[in-house]
């Protein structure tokens, strides 16, 4: 199912929902632009989120953009580990809901 060639179908979405797609593209560009948070950090954040949502398209796109923005292998590795820690932490903290009947 996953194939980067499918990205070309974004144009189909744009054809059928042009206003929404244009608004999305503008929002994405604004959100990812250099600002108080530098582009490299935004791309590392995006990469962490992409690993959390497990979107292979986003992982491939944002690792490329992170590298283009100067991210090192060490920064990519730490981003992956932060993502893993957050996912594990969420599982553990959600686990507390198993014991609400004890209150």
KOLPA-755278 format. One line per field, with one value per atom (N, C-alpha, C, O, CB): residue number from 0; residue in three letters; atom name; y, x, z. Coordinates in steps of 0.05 Angstrom, whole numbers. Atoms other than C-alpha are relative to their C-alpha. Glycine has a CB too. Layout:
i	[NUM/...] $
aa	[ala/...] $
at	[CA/...] $
v	[Y/...] $
u	[X/...] $
w	[Z/...] $
***
This chain:
i	[0/0/0/0/0/1/1/1/1/1/2/2/2/2/2/3/3/3/3/3/4/4/4/4/4/5/5/5/5/5/6/6/6/6/6/7/7/7/7/7/8/8/8/8/8/9/9/9/9/9/10/10/10/10/10/11/11/11/11/11/12/12/12/12/12/13/13/13/13/13/14/14/14/14/14/15/15/15/15/15/16/16/16/16/16/17/17/17/17/17/18/18/18/18/18/19/19/19/19/19/20/20/20/20/20/21/21/21/21/21/22/22/22/22/22/23/23/23/23/23/24/24/24/24/24/25/25/25/25/25/26/26/26/26/26/27/27/27/27/27/28/28/28/28/28/29/29/29/29/29/30/30/30/30/30/31/31/31/31/31/32/32/32/32/32/33/33/33/33/33/34/34/34/34/34/35/35/35/35/35/36/36/36/36/36/37/37/37/37/37/38/38/38/38/38/39/39/39/39/39/40/40/40/40/40/41/41/41/41/41/42/42/42/42/42/43/43/43/43/43/44/44/44/44/44/45/45/45/45/45/46/46/46/46/46/47/47/47/47/47/48/48/48/48/48/49/49/49/49/49/50/50/50/50/50/51/51/51/51/51/52/52/52/52/52/53/53/53/53/53/54/54/54/54/54/55/55/55/55/55/56/56/56/56/56/57/57/57/57/57/58/58/58/58/58/59/59/59/59/59/60/60/60/60/60/61/61/61/61/61/62/62/62/62/62/63/63/63/63/63/64/64/64/64/64/65/65/65/65/65/66/66/66/66/66/67/67/67/67/67/68/68/68/68/68/69/69/69/69/69/70/70/70/70/70/71/71/71/71/71/72/72/72/72/72/73/73/73/73/73/74/74/74/74/74/75/75/75/75/75/76/76/76/76/76/77/77/77/77/77/78/78/78/78/78/79/79/79/79/79/80/80/80/80/80/81/81/81/81/81/82/82/82/82/82/83/83/83/83/83/84/84/84/84/84/85/85/85/85/85/86/86/86/86/86/87/87/87/87/87/88/88/88/88/88/89/89/89/89/89/90/90/90/90/90/91/91/91/91/91/92/92/92/92/92/93/93/93/93/93/94/94/94/94/94/95/95/95/95/95/96/96/96/96/96/97/97/97/97/97/98/98/98/98/98/99/99/99/99/99/100/100/100/100/100/101/101/101/101/101/102/102/102/102/102] $
aa	[unk/unk/unk/unk/unk/unk/unk/unk/unk/unk/unk/unk/unk/unk/unk/unk/unk/unk/unk/unk/unk/unk/unk/unk/unk/unk/unk/unk/unk/unk/unk/unk/unk/unk/unk/unk/unk/unk/unk/unk/unk/unk/unk/unk/unk/unk/unk/unk/unk/unk/unk/unk/unk/unk/unk/unk/unk/unk/unk/unk/unk/unk/unk/unk/unk/unk/unk/unk/unk/unk/unk/unk/unk/unk/unk/unk/unk/unk/unk/unk/unk/unk/unk/unk/unk/unk/unk/unk/unk/unk/unk/unk/unk/unk/unk/unk/unk/unk/unk/unk/unk/unk/unk/unk/unk/unk/unk/unk/unk/unk/unk/unk/unk/unk/unk/unk/unk/unk/unk/unk/unk/unk/unk/unk/unk/unk/unk/unk/unk/unk/unk/unk/unk/unk/unk/unk/unk/unk/unk/unk/unk/unk/unk/unk/unk/unk/unk/unk/unk/unk/unk/unk/unk/unk/unk/unk/unk/unk/unk/unk/unk/unk/unk/unk/unk/unk/unk/unk/unk/unk/unk/unk/unk/unk/unk/unk/unk/unk/unk/unk/unk/unk/unk/unk/unk/unk/unk/unk/unk/unk/unk/unk/unk/unk/unk/unk/unk/unk/unk/unk/unk/unk/unk/unk/unk/unk/unk/unk/unk/unk/unk/unk/unk/unk/unk/unk/unk/unk/unk/unk/unk/unk/unk/unk/unk/unk/unk/unk/unk/unk/unk/unk/unk/unk/unk/unk/unk/unk/unk/unk/unk/unk/unk/unk/unk/unk/unk/unk/unk/unk/unk/unk/unk/unk/unk/unk/unk/unk/unk/unk/unk/unk/unk/unk/unk/unk/unk/unk/unk/unk/unk/unk/unk/unk/unk/unk/unk/unk/unk/unk/unk/unk/unk/unk/unk/unk/unk/unk/unk/unk/unk/unk/unk/unk/unk/unk/unk/unk/unk/unk/unk/unk/unk/unk/unk/unk/unk/unk/unk/unk/unk/unk/unk/unk/unk/unk/unk/unk/unk/unk/unk/unk/unk/unk/unk/unk/unk/unk/unk/unk/unk/unk/unk/unk/unk/unk/unk/unk/unk/unk/unk/unk/unk/unk/unk/unk/unk/unk/unk/unk/unk/unk/unk/unk/unk/unk/unk/unk/unk/unk/unk/unk/unk/unk/unk/unk/unk/unk/unk/unk/unk/unk/unk/unk/unk/unk/unk/unk/unk/unk/unk/unk/unk/unk/unk/unk/unk/unk/unk/unk/unk/unk/unk/unk/unk/unk/unk/unk/unk/unk/unk/unk/unk/unk/unk/unk/unk/unk/unk/unk/unk/unk/unk/unk/unk/unk/unk/unk/unk/unk/unk/unk/unk/unk/unk/unk/unk/unk/unk/unk/unk/unk/unk/unk/unk/unk/unk/unk/unk/unk/unk/unk/unk/unk/unk/unk/unk/unk/unk/unk/unk/unk/unk/unk/unk/unk/unk/unk/unk/unk/unk/unk/unk/unk/unk/unk/unk/unk/unk/unk/unk/unk/unk/unk/unk/unk/unk/unk/unk/unk/unk/unk/unk/unk/unk/unk/unk/unk/unk/unk/unk/unk/unk/unk/unk/unk/unk/unk/unk/unk/unk/unk/unk/unk/unk/unk/unk/unk/unk/unk/unk/unk/unk/unk/unk] $
at	[N/CA/C/O/CB/N/CA/C/O/CB/N/CA/C/O/CB/N/CA/C/O/CB/N/CA/C/O/CB/N/CA/C/O/CB/N/CA/C/O/CB/N/CA/C/O/CB/N/CA/C/O/CB/N/CA/C/O/CB/N/CA/C/O/CB/N/CA/C/O/CB/N/CA/C/O/CB/N/CA/C/O/CB/N/CA/C/O/CB/N/CA/C/O/CB/N/CA/C/O/CB/N/CA/C/O/CB/N/CA/C/O/CB/N/CA/C/O/CB/N/CA/C/O/CB/N/CA/C/O/CB/N/CA/C/O/CB/N/CA/C/O/CB/N/CA/C/O/CB/N/CA/C/O/CB/N/CA/C/O/CB/N/CA/C/O/CB/N/CA/C/O/CB/N/CA/C/O/CB/N/CA/C/O/CB/N/CA/C/O/CB/N/CA/C/O/CB/N/CA/C/O/CB/N/CA/C/O/CB/N/CA/C/O/CB/N/CA/C/O/CB/N/CA/C/O/CB/N/CA/C/O/CB/N/CA/C/O/CB/N/CA/C/O/CB/N/CA/C/O/CB/N/CA/C/O/CB/N/CA/C/O/CB/N/CA/C/O/CB/N/CA/C/O/CB/N/CA/C/O/CB/N/CA/C/O/CB/N/CA/C/O/CB/N/CA/C/O/CB/N/CA/C/O/CB/N/CA/C/O/CB/N/CA/C/O/CB/N/CA/C/O/CB/N/CA/C/O/CB/N/CA/C/O/CB/N/CA/C/O/CB/N/CA/C/O/CB/N/CA/C/O/CB/N/CA/C/O/CB/N/CA/C/O/CB/N/CA/C/O/CB/N/CA/C/O/CB/N/CA/C/O/CB/N/CA/C/O/CB/N/CA/C/O/CB/N/CA/C/O/CB/N/CA/C/O/CB/N/CA/C/O/CB/N/CA/C/O/CB/N/CA/C/O/CB/N/CA/C/O/CB/N/CA/C/O/CB/N/CA/C/O/CB/N/CA/C/O/CB/N/CA/C/O/CB/N/CA/C/O/CB/N/CA/C/O/CB/N/CA/C/O/CB/N/CA/C/O/CB/N/CA/C/O/CB/N/CA/C/O/CB/N/CA/C/O/CB/N/CA/C/O/CB/N/CA/C/O/CB/N/CA/C/O/CB/N/CA/C/O/CB/N/CA/C/O/CB/N/CA/C/O/CB/N/CA/C/O/CB/N/CA/C/O/CB/N/CA/C/O/CB/N/CA/C/O/CB/N/CA/C/O/CB/N/CA/C/O/CB/N/CA/C/O/CB/N/CA/C/O/CB/N/CA/C/O/CB/N/CA/C/O/CB/N/CA/C/O/CB/N/CA/C/O/CB/N/CA/C/O/CB/N/CA/C/O/CB] $
v	[-24/0/25/44/0/-24/49/0/-19/0/-4/75/30/44/-15/-29/145/10/34/7/-9/147/9/24/-23/-9/156/29/41/-16/-28/226/17/38/10/-14/246/4/22/-15/-2/236/23/28/-26/-24/297/20/36/13/-18/334/-7/11/-3/8/294/12/21/-31/-12/317/29/40/-6/-29/388/7/28/10/-4/382/0/16/-21/4/359/17/20/-29/-17/403/22/24/-17/-20/462/20/26/14/-21/513/-12/0/12/13/464/-7/-3/-25/8/439/25/24/-15/-25/510/11/20/22/-10/529/-18/-8/0/18/466/6/7/-29/-6/481/25/27/1/-25/552/-3/8/22/4/531/-16/-9/-15/16/477/16/14/-24/-17/526/20/24/15/-19/577/-14/-3/15/14/526/-10/-10/-24/12/497/21/14/-21/-21/564/7/3/25/-9/589/22/40/10/-20/629/-1/-5/-4/2/629/-28/-31/4/27/554/-3/-1/-22/3/542/-24/-43/-4/21/498/-27/-46/7/27/442/-11/-35/3/11/436/-7/-26/21/6/439/-26/-42/23/25/383/-24/-45/1/21/342/-6/-29/7/3/354/-16/-35/28/13/334/-30/-47/14/28/271/-16/-39/-1/13/253/-6/-28/16/4/263/-21/-38/27/19/223/-29/-47/6/26/165/-8/-31/-1/6/171/-8/-27/25/7/170/-23/-34/24/22/117/4/-14/-26/-6/152/-2/15/29/3/126/23/29/-26/-22/183/24/35/9/-22/235/-5/13/6/7/198/5/18/-30/-4/197/29/38/-16/-29/269/16/32/11/-17/298/-8/9/-1/7/258/14/23/-31/-14/286/30/42/-4/-29/357/6/26/10/-4/349/-1/16/-21/2/327/24/35/-26/-24/384/25/43/5/-22/431/-3/14/3/4/403/-19/-21/26/19/349/-22/-32/-12/21/299/-27/-29/6/27/224/-1/-14/-21/0/236/14/4/14/-14/286/-17/-17/27/17/238/-23/-29/-11/22/181/9/-5/-12/-10/223/7/2/25/-6/246/-26/-27/14/26/173/-10/-21/-21/10/156/17/6/1/-16/215/-9/-11/31/11/190/-26/-29/-4/25/121/4/-10/-18/-5/148/11/4/20/-12/189/-21/-21/23/21/130/-20/-28/-16/18/85/13/1/-9/-15/138/2/0/28/-2/146/-27/-27/8/26/71/-4/-14/-22/3/71/18/8/6/-18/132/-7/-4/29/9/107/-25/-31/-5/24/43/5/-12/-15/-7/80/-1/-4/28/1/79/-28/-32/8/27/4/-3/-23/-20/3/18/21/25/3/-21/73/-12/3/14/12/24/-3/-10/-27/2/24/26/26/-5/-25/97/0/20/23] $
u	[16/0/17/12/-19/-18/56/18/32/17/-17/90/2/-18/-11/-4/120/-11/-17/30/12/93/-28/-39/1/28/24/-2/-23/-11/0/44/-10/-21/29/10/28/-30/-41/8/29/-45/-9/-33/-11/8/-43/-12/-30/25/12/-58/-29/-45/16/29/-123/-16/-39/-2/14/-143/-3/-25/15/1/-126/-20/-33/27/19/-168/-29/-45/3/27/-229/-7/-30/-4/4/-220/21/38/2/-21/-179/3/25/-4/-2/-196/12/30/-27/-11/-182/29/45/-16/-28/-118/18/40/3/-16/-93/4/25/-13/-2/-109/19/35/-28/-18/-74/30/47/-7/-27/-12/11/34/1/-9/-9/5/25/-21/-3/-18/26/42/-24/-24/36/25/44/-1/-23/84/6/29/-4/-4/72/10/27/-27/-8/78/29/42/-18/-27/143/21/45/0/-19/175/18/11/-14/-19/236/-14/-26/26/11/214/13/38/-31/-12/224/12/32/-22/-11/236/13/-1/-21/-14/289/-11/-22/30/10/270/11/-5/8/-11/317/-15/-21/30/15/282/-29/-39/0/27/214/-1/-19/-11/-1/234/5/-6/22/-4/260/-26/-33/23/26/193/-18/-31/-12/18/156/8/-9/2/-9/199/-9/-18/31/10/182/-30/-39/7/29/108/-5/-23/-14/4/113/5/-9/19/-4/143/-22/-30/27/22/88/-25/-39/-5/24/33/6/-12/-9/-9/73/-7/-16/-11/6/64/26/43/-12/-25/117/6/29/0/-4/105/13/33/-27/-10/117/29/45/-18/-27/178/20/40/1/-18/210/4/26/-9/-1/193/15/33/-28/-12/214/28/44/-17/-28/278/17/39/5/-15/299/2/23/-14/-1/280/17/30/-29/-16/313/30/46/-6/-28/378/7/29/4/-6/373/3/18/-23/-3/366/24/29/-26/-25/430/-1/18/8/2/405/21/25/-28/-20/459/-13/-36/22/10/452/-6/-26/21/5/458/-26/-41/23/26/400/-24/-44/0/22/357/-4/-26/6/2/373/-13/-29/28/11/357/-30/-46/15/28/292/-16/-38/-3/13/273/-3/-24/15/1/289/-20/-33/27/20/248/-28/-45/4/25/191/-7/-30/0/5/198/-7/-25/24/5/200/-28/-42/21/27/136/-21/-41/-3/20/99/-1/-23/7/0/121/-12/-28/29/11/104/-30/-44/12/29/35/-13/-35/-7/11/23/-1/-20/16/-2/46/-21/-35/28/19/5/-29/-46/6/28/-57/-6/-30/-3/4/-47/-12/-24/26/12/-68/-30/-43/9/29/-139/-10/-34/-9/7/-139/-7/-19/22/3/-141/-19/-20/26/18/-195/-20/-31/-13/20/-241/10/-5/-9/-12/-193/-5/-1/30/4/-211/-25/-31/0] $
w	[0/0/0/-15/24/-1/17/-24/-30/26/23/-44/-4/-8/-26/3/-50/-26/-28/2/25/-121/4/-12/-21/-5/-90/7/5/23/-6/-70/-24/-20/8/23/-141/1/-12/-26/-2/-123/18/20/10/-14/-79/-19/-12/14/21/-144/-4/-10/-26/3/-149/22/17/-1/-23/-80/-5/-1/26/6/-100/-22/-21/-8/22/-163/11/2/-22/-9/-125/25/32/7/-24/-62/-1/17/26/3/-87/22/30/-26/-21/-34/25/38/6/-24/23/-4/15/7/5/-9/0/10/-26/0/-21/28/35/-18/-27/50/16/33/13/-14/76/-8/9/-7/9/33/12/20/-31/-12/58/30/40/-5/-28/130/5/23/12/-3/123/-4/11/-19/6/92/22/30/-27/-22/147/25/39/5/-25/203/-1/19/4/2/176/-7/-9/-21/7/158/24/47/-9/-21/197/16/5/-13/-18/257/27/28/3/-27/332/4/18/22/1/322/-28/-48/6/25/268/-16/-5/4/18/207/8/8/-29/-7/229/24/23/7/-23/296/-7/2/23/9/263/-15/-12/-18/14/217/19/14/-22/-20/276/15/21/19/-13/311/-18/-10/8/19/248/-3/-6/-28/2/243/24/22/-2/-24/315/-1/6/25/3/302/-20/-17/-7/21/238/10/3/-24/-12/277/19/21/15/-18/329/-15/-7/17/16/276/-19/-31/-16/17/238/-29/-43/10/28/172/-17/-14/-3/15/124/-20/-25/-15/19/75/16/6/-12/-16/130/10/10/23/-9/156/-22/-18/9/22/88/-8/-12/-25/7/72/20/13/-4/-21/139/7/16/24/-4/146/-21/-16/0/21/79/5/1/-26/-6/99/24/25/4/-24/167/-8/1/21/9/133/-16/-13/-17/17/83/18/10/-20/-19/143/18/35/16/-15/172/23/38/11/-22/219/-4/-26/1/0/237/7/15/20/-8/247/30/38/-7/-29/322/7/24/15/-5/320/-8/5/-14/9/280/20/27/-28/-19/328/26/37/5/-25/389/-3/15/10/5/357/0/11/-28/0/346/28/35/-17/-27/418/17/34/13/-14/444/-8/9/-7/9/402/14/23/-31/-13/430/30/40/-2/-28/501/4/23/12/-3/490/-5/9/-20/5/460/23/32/-26/-23/517/24/39/6/-23/568/-2/18/2/3/539/7/19/-29/-7/545/30/41/-14/-29/617/14/32/10/-13/637/-6/11/-8/6/600/16/22/-30/-16/639/27/39/4/-26/702/-1/20/8/3/675/7/12/-28/-7/688/30/38/-7/-29/762/12/36/14/-10/767/19/36/-22/-18/802/29/47/-10/-27/862/16/40/-2/-14/878/16/29/-20] $
***
